[in-house]
């Protein structure tokens, strides 16, 4: 793999290249965590058609975690990349918890054990995200990550440089003031994603679309997916409106981002959302 592009999109079987959890096209309920190196506790891979239903942001499958110590682990691919920085990653988390500050992401400097290089927690009380880099904590603006919404979380960690992170929901991006957060010599060899620690939270967190890269990109923090692009063709148009309506009427899960308003379900408000994006000439780039 080229040192200029070290991207990992963890998916056992891809649905239009979009799902981080395995999906069998013949059965929309065949979701699995098999693409990940291992699993801790009891996270559940599933879809809105599973029983119980599991929320997803894009494609067919997502991950649910409602108890402490329930998360997926990726070490095999990250370790194989070697000791390189930068390390950039992004994931979506649906903030379906009440109270507390559950730890939702942890990057480790060894593929087994080791120390935490980056930790990310969702503060359900302040409705924002808490980042800790090599022991230095910083938080995004209070209220920037509402409860019961899909939030895109992205960051870049590069040895010797200031950490960078941002969150995005419903088209609004919040940049972390990372002054004083300098990435150390340790690099990322493994990641954990899920409800790593509950820290007083009750409810269920949902995860989707984890992606990582070692590339030193012009935009260093991975960009969010294009919300409202329900057919995943890279643009917002009438065909996305049709796809959202079809999903609502037939319960057939579409390939792209049909949950336009990012509230965890696909309904008439998503149809309105896509129409409004079209009228505003919103683009996907």
C-alpha angles and dihedrals in degrees: 000000000000117000088226094062120031104159124158122193104181110218131133091202120008127223103207086329092290114102123086090195122064116268129187109210092214093059120034090200096058098102121151143174091222092117090067123081094238145336132234123203118340114318112160125220112206148120138246085269094055124099106265094027118240120205118235131188101204134011118355110307142059140162128252124202123177104155131063115264094028111128146117123249129213116191108128097071096036093050091049091057090067133227098319138141147229098064115186126181142169136187140168122240127186106217099219099150135105119222129339130064109263117199104238105171137028130177115202131202093222133045090234122031112331129129132301114259097177128016126184125191131180113228104210092186098053091029095227140096128268116211124194119190118184089336097313113118127208133164136208120238115298111257094021093112109044122202118260094027136110108251125192111218121192137168145169124216117189125169112256095007134098114273115248128204141157140175128212133195131165090355096306118117125202119197118211115236094229098174108153094017103117120173112241132214094277116098134202117270100157140014135205123205128185136046095334091165127003097211092191098318124138125195135040132306120204126203136196144158104030110181131169137187141182092203118119093227128187088242096046097194113065111252124241121255117263105270114219093023090122097168092045096231096132099255141077112238145128091291090065090054089052092049093051091049091048092051090050094048100038104025088230106147114233127220099243141043105305094157090084097170090044096228096134100259138069114236144129091299089064090053089053090046093054092047090051091050090051093049089050090051090237114182132202097238 
